[in-house]
Amino acid sequence: MPNKKDALIVSAVIGVFSMVSSAAPSTVAFAPSPSSVEAYDFLEVVINVGTPDAGNPFTDVTVSGNFSEASGAKQWRVDGFCDSLDGSLYRIRFVPPAAGDYRYSVTFRQGAFEKDFGGSFHAAGSHRNGPIRVDPQYPWHFIWEGTGKHYFFSGTTAYWLTGWKDERIINSSLDRLHRLKVNRLRVTVAGRSNLFFGEPVMIGNNYSNLPTPWVAERPNDFTHPGFDYTRFDIPFWQKFERMLRHARDEDMIISVVFDMNDNKVHPAAGSEDERRFLRYAVARFSAFTNVTWDLGDDLEGYRDDQWAHETGTLIEQWDPYRHLSTSHPMKTVHQDRCSDWFGFTSYQDWSREQHALLLASRELQKKCGRIIPQTNEEYGYEDHYPLWAAPGSDSADVLRRTAWDIVMAGAYQTAGETCRRGTNIYPDTGGGWMNGRGDDTMTMFLGYGHMVDFVTSFEWWKTEPHDELVNNGNYCLAQPGQTYAVYLPKGGKVTVKLEPGAYDATWVSALSGDKVPLPTAEGPSWTSPETPDTSDWALLLQRKP
């Protein structure tokens, strides 16, 4: 039995806790917001708190806002977030989707204390791309909201891109990949990894693959970092945002991957800690138009399908802009294909029969009665995977050819660039799929760029896989009567079944991008000459005006 003295101590502690919880900061000042921003940029309201006294600013304080068109026709509820460890700074952001006048109200709450702020602003017209969406007319493909331009998804993994201490390396890596026509990167927020990949990528003073989204007692300890899941490591999140901003300026989509299978220090599934983390990420990053959400890498290794459905649904509710979301299991199964929150497939499959795999994936999607884009985001890493396959199956040339197999199935892909140039190991000029850095000796994506140029030279989103129109095991994307794009993996010649008419014909080298004009092709059946060499070639047939 506790004695009287112990009871008095407990009572005093409870009283002090109650006073702290209900205390109010000395001042809460809302910084004036801009009177005008561009459509698809974001307006930001900054809240400065004098003498912050919240016990934990990440759990004891909320900032929320209601934004609307001046007419009230459209409204958005937006979460704010704490941007300082001591609770002295909060932010809330809003992205206007069109030119016009808007108004808003923002509320700061700490216990019983509450303070409101309101304002208005004008959104000017711009040529900015909004978020990527599923094209409503051609739903196997993507379109940029706002501009209406079609988005040809050509991705890579740069998983620990924000692990660089020197942010010039982050920015130069983005710039290099942009020049190579890569427009999507998979980057993790919380996925921590050991160094058992067998790659010459080591942790050092300038790089780490141990991100710290939470405050940690031992941040460099892989298995026992001592995370406080109730408090966020602000400098890490701010660096991630700066990376997003730089990528946004180059129209590069960042797949925000929340976690990964290799990480042994996740918050518990479905816990308050986990949901606080996910909601904080959405509150901070959703104002960047160049993000998509990925629930986690190798997801079925640590979360089940019910969790994916429930969590994806929650993220859709929290995100006022409904950025596209996906999950990333190790096979085409465990995909929540039929659910409204699920924007496109993203899985890994290492087979070298990708064309058949992606055609089958399309058929699985059709069974839902809901068409969305199909992507395989992990089918190989240059010089690395798969260990069980024949020698050379992970070479740059094999992966380049595999990318063609995927794209010619009307699907999209993400590939990994070699890490063999090393990080903190001589020559220390690379890092590839692990951290995004590369040098001029890393040329795999030059070959991928020829594929991007070929497919984007015609209205690819209007085409469908029509392999039945060609012979000899070749592949065909077609809008019959208008466009026929053919891929010959082994060169040679091909016979194409055409709608009656005359077509301009051009060979394009998949290896070099060289173009060779051909005589006019005429339907209903046309046989090409032999390809200029025995490598893989593409053929483009377009109806003459």
C-alpha positions in Angstrom: 0.0 0.0 0.0 1.4 3.5 -0.9 1.9 5.7 2.1 0.5 9.2 2.6 3.8 10.9 1.5 3.9 8.9 -1.8 0.3 9.8 -2.5 1.0 13.5 -2.1 4.0 13.2 -4.5 1.8 11.5 -7.2 -0.9 14.1 -6.7 1.6 16.9 -7.2 3.1 15.4 -10.3 -0.4 14.9 -11.8 -1.2 18.6 -11.0 2.0 19.8 -12.6 1.3 17.7 -15.7 -2.2 19.1 -15.9 -0.9 22.7 -15.7 1.7 22.1 -18.5 -0.8 20.4 -20.7 -3.3 23.3 -20.4 -0.7 26.1 -20.5 -0.7 28.6 -23.3 2.3 30.0 -25.1 3.1 33.6 -24.5 2.5 34.6 -28.1 1.3 32.9 -31.3 2.1 35.1 -34.3 1.0 34.3 -37.8 3.4 35.7 -40.3 1.8 37.5 -43.2 1.4 35.3 -46.2 2.1 36.4 -49.8 -0.7 38.2 -51.5 -0.1 36.2 -54.7 1.5 32.9 -55.8 1.5 31.0 -59.0 -1.0 28.2 -59.6 0.6 24.8 -58.5 3.2 26.6 -56.4 2.3 26.7 -52.7 1.2 29.4 -50.3 2.7 29.1 -46.8 1.5 30.5 -43.5 4.2 30.6 -40.9 3.4 30.5 -37.2 5.9 31.7 -34.6 5.4 30.7 -31.0 6.9 32.8 -28.3 8.2 30.9 -25.2 6.8 27.5 -26.4 5.7 25.4 -23.4 4.1 22.3 -25.1 5.4 19.2 -23.5 5.9 17.7 -27.0 5.1 20.1 -29.9 4.6 17.1 -32.2 1.8 15.5 -30.1 0.4 18.3 -28.0 -0.2 20.9 -30.7 -2.2 20.8 -33.9 -2.3 23.3 -36.8 -5.1 22.9 -39.3 -6.5 25.0 -42.1 -9.5 25.4 -44.3 -8.8 26.8 -47.8 -11.3 27.6 -50.5 -12.0 29.3 -53.7 -13.3 32.8 -53.0 -16.7 31.7 -54.3 -16.7 28.8 -51.9 -17.3 26.3 -54.8 -14.2 24.2 -53.8 -12.8 23.6 -50.4 -9.7 21.8 -48.9 -8.8 20.8 -45.4 -5.1 21.0 -44.8 -2.8 19.8 -41.9 0.1 22.0 -40.7 3.2 20.7 -39.1 5.8 21.6 -36.5 9.1 22.7 -38.0 11.3 23.1 -34.9 12.3 20.8 -32.1 11.3 23.2 -29.4 7.9 24.0 -30.9 8.6 27.6 -31.8 7.8 27.3 -35.5 4.9 25.7 -37.4 4.0 25.8 -41.1 0.9 25.1 -43.2 0.9 25.0 -47.0 -1.7 25.1 -49.7 -1.4 24.5 -53.4 -3.9 26.4 -55.6 -4.9 24.3 -58.6 -5.9 27.1 -60.8 -5.7 30.9 -61.3 -8.2 32.8 -59.2 -8.9 34.2 -55.7 -8.8 32.1 -52.6 -9.4 32.6 -48.9 -8.4 30.6 -45.8 -8.5 30.2 -42.1 -5.8 28.6 -39.9 -6.2 27.4 -36.4 -3.4 26.7 -33.8 -4.5 24.5 -30.9 -2.6 23.6 -27.7 -4.8 21.9 -25.1 -7.6 24.4 -24.3 -5.7 27.3 -26.0 -6.8 28.2 -29.5 -5.9 31.0 -31.9 -7.2 31.6 -35.4 -5.9 33.5 -38.4 -7.5 34.2 -41.7 -6.5 35.7 -45.0 -6.9 35.7 -48.8 -4.6 35.6 -51.8 -4.6 35.5 -55.5 -3.2 32.6 -57.6 -1.7 33.8 -60.9 -1.9 31.7 -64.0 1.3 29.7 -64.8 2.7 27.0 -66.9 3.7 24.8 -64.0 2.8 21.1 -64.0 0.5 20.0 -61.3 0.6 16.5 -59.8 0.7 13.5 -62.2 -2.7 11.8 -62.6 -4.1 8.8 -64.3 -5.2 10.0 -67.8 -9.0 9.8 -67.7 -9.2 9.2 -71.4 -6.2 6.7 -71.7 -6.0 5.3 -68.2 -3.1 3.0 -68.8 -1.0 6.2 -68.8 -0.2 9.3 -66.9 -1.0 13.0 -67.5 0.2 16.2 -65.7 -2.6 18.0 -64.0 -2.8 21.6 -65.1 -0.8 21.5 -68.3 -2.5 18.4 -69.6 0.9 17.1 -70.9 1.4 13.3 -71.0 4.1 12.0 -68.6 6.3 9.2 -69.9 7.5 7.5 -66.6 11.2 6.6 -66.9 12.6 5.9 -63.4 15.5 4.9 -61.3 16.2 4.1 -57.7 18.3 6.6 -55.7 17.2 5.1 -52.4 19.4 7.1 -49.9 19.8 10.2 -52.0 19.3 12.4 -48.9 22.1 10.5 -47.1 24.6 12.9 -48.6 25.8 15.5 -46.1 26.9 17.9 -48.9 23.7 18.9 -50.7 25.6 19.9 -53.8 26.0 16.2 -54.4 22.2 15.7 -54.1 21.5 18.5 -56.6 24.2 17.5 -59.1 23.0 13.9 -59.0 19.5 15.1 -59.8 20.8 17.3 -62.6 22.8 14.4 -64.1 19.8 12.1 -64.1 17.6 14.8 -65.5 20.1 15.2 -68.4 19.9 11.4 -69.0 16.1 11.7 -69.3 15.3 10.0 -66.0 12.2 11.7 -64.6 11.3 9.6 -61.6 13.3 8.6 -58.5 12.5 6.2 -55.7 13.8 7.8 -52.4 13.2 6.5 -48.9 12.2 8.5 -45.9 12.8 5.9 -43.1 14.3 2.9 -44.8 17.6 2.2 -43.0 20.0 -0.5 -44.3 23.1 -2.3 -43.3 26.0 -2.7 -45.8 25.4 -6.4 -46.7 24.5 -5.6 -50.3 28.0 -6.5 -51.5 28.4 -3.1 -53.1 31.4 -0.8 -52.6 29.2 1.8 -50.8 30.4 2.5 -47.3 29.2 5.0 -44.6 31.6 7.9 -44.0 31.7 11.5 -43.0 30.0 12.6 -46.2 27.4 9.8 -46.7 25.1 7.5 -44.6 22.3 5.2 -45.5 20.8 5.5 -42.0 18.2 8.2 -42.3 16.9 9.7 -39.1 13.3 10.8 -39.5 12.9 10.7 -35.7 15.2 12.0 -33.0 17.6 9.2 -32.1 19.9 8.5 -29.2 22.3 6.5 -31.4 21.6 7.6 -35.0 24.5 5.6 -36.5 23.4 2.3 -34.8 21.5 0.3 -37.5 19.6 -2.0 -35.2 19.3 0.1 -32.0 19.2 3.8 -32.9 17.0 4.6 -29.9 14.3 6.4 -31.9 11.8 8.6 -30.1 8.9 8.0 -32.4 7.0 11.0 -30.9 9.6 13.5 -32.1 10.9 14.3 -35.6 14.4 15.1 -36.6 13.8 18.5 -38.2 17.1 18.9 -40.1 16.5 15.6 -41.9 13.0 16.6 -43.0 14.2 20.0 -44.1 16.9 18.5 -46.3 14.4 16.1 -47.8 12.2 19.1 -48.7 15.1 20.9 -50.4 15.7 17.8 -52.5 12.0 17.8 -53.5 12.1 21.4 -54.4 15.2 21.0 -56.7 13.6 17.9 -58.3 10.3 19.8 -58.8 12.2 22.5 -60.7 13.2 19.8 -63.2 9.8 18.1 -63.4 11.2 15.0 -61.7 8.7 12.9 -59.7 10.0 11.6 -56.4 8.4 8.4 -55.2 8.4 9.0 -51.4 9.0 5.5 -50.1 8.0 5.5 -46.4 10.0 2.4 -45.3 11.6 -0.8 -46.4 11.8 -4.5 -45.5 15.4 -4.4 -44.5 14.7 -1.9 -41.7 14.4 -3.6 -38.3 13.2 -0.5 -36.4 9.8 0.3 -37.8 7.1 1.7 -35.6 4.5 -1.0 -34.8 2.0 -1.7 -37.6 -1.1 0.4 -37.3 0.2 2.1 -34.1 -0.3 5.7 -33.1 3.5 6.2 -33.7 3.3 4.8 -37.3 0.3 6.9 -38.2 1.8 10.0 -36.7 4.9 9.5 -38.9 2.8 8.9 -42.1 0.6 11.9 -41.4 3.5 14.2 -40.7 5.1 13.2 -44.0 1.9 13.9 -45.9 1.5 17.3 -44.1 5.1 18.3 -45.0 5.4 16.9 -48.5 2.0 17.0 -50.1 2.4 20.7 -51.2 5.1 19.5 -53.5 3.4 18.7 -56.8 6.1 16.2 -57.8 5.5 13.5 -55.3 3.8 10.1 -55.3 3.4 7.9 -52.2 4.8 4.4 -51.8 3.7 2.6 -48.6 7.0 0.6 -48.5 9.6 -1.5 -50.3 9.2 -5.3 -50.2 6.1 -4.5 -48.3 4.7 -8.0 -47.7 7.9 -8.8 -45.8 6.7 -6.7 -42.9 3.1 -5.6 -43.5 0.0 -7.6 -44.7 -2.5 -6.7 -47.4 -5.1 -5.5 -44.9 -2.6 -3.0 -43.5 -1.8 -1.8 -47.0 -5.5 -1.2 -47.8 -6.2 0.6 -44.5 -3.1 2.7 -44.6 -3.4 3.6 -48.3 -7.0 4.7 -47.6 -5.9 6.9 -44.7 -3.2 8.6 -46.7 -5.7 9.4 -49.4 -7.9 11.0 -46.7 -5.0 13.0 -45.2 -3.6 14.2 -48.5 -5.7 17.2 -49.7 -4.4 16.8 -53.3 -4.8 13.1 -53.6 -1.3 12.4 -55.0 -1.1 9.0 -56.7 -0.2 6.3 -54.2 1.0 2.7 -54.5 2.6 -0.1 -52.6 5.7 -2.2 -53.5 5.6 -5.9 -52.9 8.0 -8.4 -54.3 5.5 -9.9 -56.9 2.5 -8.8 -58.9 0.3 -10.1 -56.2 -0.4 -8.3 -53.0 -1.4 -5.3 -55.0 -4.6 -3.5 -53.9 -5.5 -3.1 -57.6 -9.3 -2.6 -57.2 -9.2 0.0 -54.4 -9.8 3.7 -55.1 -6.7 4.8 -53.2 -4.4 2.7 -55.4 -3.1 4.9 -58.3 -0.8 2.5 -60.2 1.0 -0.8 -59.7 4.6 -0.8 -58.4 6.2 -4.2 -57.7 9.5 -6.0 -58.3 9.9 -9.0 -60.5 13.4 -10.1 -61.6 12.4 -12.4 -64.5 13.7 -11.7 -68.0 10.3 -12.4 -69.5 9.0 -8.9 -68.7 7.0 -8.4 -71.8 4.7 -11.4 -71.0 4.7 -10.4 -67.3 3.4 -6.9 -67.9 0.8 -8.1 -70.5 -0.5 -10.5 -67.8 -0.4 -7.6 -65.3 -2.7 -5.6 -67.6 -5.1 -8.6 -67.7 -5.2 -8.8 -63.9 -6.0 -5.1 -63.8 -8.8 -5.5 -66.4 -10.5 -8.1 -64.1 -11.1 -5.3 -61.6 -13.0 -3.2 -64.1 -10.6 -0.4 -63.1 -7.8 0.5 -65.5 -4.6 2.2 -64.1 -1.0 2.3 -65.3 1.2 -0.8 -64.8 4.8 -0.5 -63.7 7.6 -2.8 -62.6 9.9 -0.7 -60.5 12.5 -3.3 -59.7 13.5 -5.7 -62.4 17.3 -5.4 -62.1 20.2 -3.4 -60.8 23.2 -3.0 -63.1 26.1 -5.3 -62.1 24.2 -6.5 -59.0 21.0 -8.6 -59.3 19.8 -11.3 -59.7 22.5 -13.5 -58.1 20.7 -16.6 -59.2 20.6 -15.7 -62.9 22.9 -16.4 -65.8 26.1 -14.3 -66.0 25.4 -11.0 -67.7 21.7 -10.9 -66.9 22.3 -7.7 -64.9 24.5 -6.0 -67.5 23.6 -2.5 -68.8 22.7 -4.0 -72.2 20.4 -6.7 -70.8 18.6 -4.2 -68.6 18.2 -1.8 -71.5 16.6 -4.5 -73.6 14.4 -5.5 -70.7 13.2 -1.9 -70.4 12.1 -2.1 -74.1 10.2 -5.4 -73.3 8.3 -3.6 -70.5 7.5 -0.4 -72.5 6.3 -2.4 -75.5 3.7 -4.0 -73.2 2.2 -0.5 -72.7 3.8 -0.3 -69.2 6.5 1.6 -67.4 9.7 0.8 -65.5 12.3 1.8 -63.0 15.9 0.5 -63.3 18.9 0.7 -61.0 22.2 2.1 -62.1 25.5 0.5 -61.1 27.1 1.3 -57.7 30.5 -0.1 -58.6 32.2 3.3 -58.9 32.0 3.3 -55.1 31.2 5.6 -52.2 33.9 6.1 -49.6 35.8 3.5 -51.6 38.1 4.3 -54.6 37.3 5.9 -57.0 34.5 7.3 -54.9 32.6 8.9 -57.8 29.6 6.7 -57.8 26.8 5.2 -55.7 24.2 4.6 -58.4 20.9 3.1 -57.2 21.9 3.4 -53.5 22.5 7.2 -53.4 21.9 8.6 -56.9 25.5 9.7 -57.6 27.2 8.8 -60.9 30.0 9.8 -63.2 30.7 9.8 -66.9 31.7 6.2 -67.1 28.2 5.2 -66.1 26.4 5.1 -69.4 23.4 2.7 -69.0 20.9 5.5 -69.1 22.2 6.8 -72.4 20.7 3.7 -73.9 17.5 4.2 -72.0 17.3 7.7 -73.3 17.1 6.4 -76.9 14.0 4.5 -75.8 12.5 7.6 -74.3 13.1 9.6 -77.4 11.6 6.9 -79.6 8.4 6.4 -77.6 7.8 10.1 -77.0 8.2 10.9 -80.7 4.6 9.7 -81.2 1.4 9.8 -79.2 2.2 6.6 -77.3 -0.7 7.0 -74.9 -3.1 6.3 -77.8 -1.4 3.0 -78.6 -2.1 -0.5 -77.3 -0.1 -3.7 -77.4 -0.8 -5.4 -80.7 1.8 -8.1 -81.0 -0.7 -10.1 -83.2 0.0 -7.5 -86.0 3.7 -8.6 -86.3 5.6 -11.8 -86.8 8.8 -13.5 -85.6 8.3 -12.8 -81.9 8.6 -9.0 -82.3 6.5 -6.5 -80.3 4.1 -3.9 -81.5 2.3 -0.9 -80.0 -0.3 0.4 -82.4 -3.1 2.8 -82.9 -4.3 0.9 -86.0 -4.6 3.0 -89.0 -2.4 5.8 -87.6 0.7 4.6 -85.8 2.6 1.3 -85.5 5.7 1.1 -83.3 7.6 -2.1 -83.6 10.5 -3.5 -81.5 12.8 -6.2 -83.0 14.8 -7.6 -80.1 17.1 -9.5 -82.5 17.0 -7.3 -85.6 16.1 -9.0 -88.9 12.9 -8.2 -90.7 9.3 -7.9 -89.7 5.9 -8.2 -91.5 3.3 -5.8 -90.2 -0.4 -6.0 -90.8 -1.5 -2.5 -91.6 -4.8 -0.8 -92.2 -5.0 0.2 -95.8 -3.1 3.4 -96.6 0.4 4.8 -97.0 2.8 5.2 -94.0 6.1 6.9 -93.4 8.6 4.4 -92.2 11.8 4.9 -90.2 14.3 2.5 -88.5 15.6 3.7 -85.1 18.6 2.0 -83.5 17.6 1.0 -79.9 21.4 0.9 -79.2 22.5 4.3 -80.6 19.4 6.2 -81.5 20.5 6.5 -85.1 17.6 6.9 -87.6 17.4 5.4 -91.1 14.5 6.5 -93.3 12.8 3.7 -95.3 10.6 3.8 -98.4 6.9 4.4 -97.9 5.1 1.4 -96.4 1.6 0.4 -97.7 -1.1 -1.8 -96.2 -2.7 -4.2 -95.7 0.6 -6.2 -95.2 4.1 -4.8 -95.4 7.4 -6.5 -94.9 10.4 -4.4 -93.9 13.9 -4.8 -95.2 16.5 -6.3 -93.0 17.6 -4.1 -90.1 20.9 -2.3 -90.7 22.7 -4.6 -88.2 21.9 -7.6 -86.0 21.4 -5.5 -82.8 17.9 -4.6 -81.6 16.0 -2.0 -83.6 12.7 -0.1 -83.5 10.5 0.7 -86.4 8.1 3.5 -86.5 5.2 3.6 -89.1 3.0 6.7 -89.2 0.2 7.3 -91.6 1.1 10.0 -94.2 -0.9 13.2 -93.8 
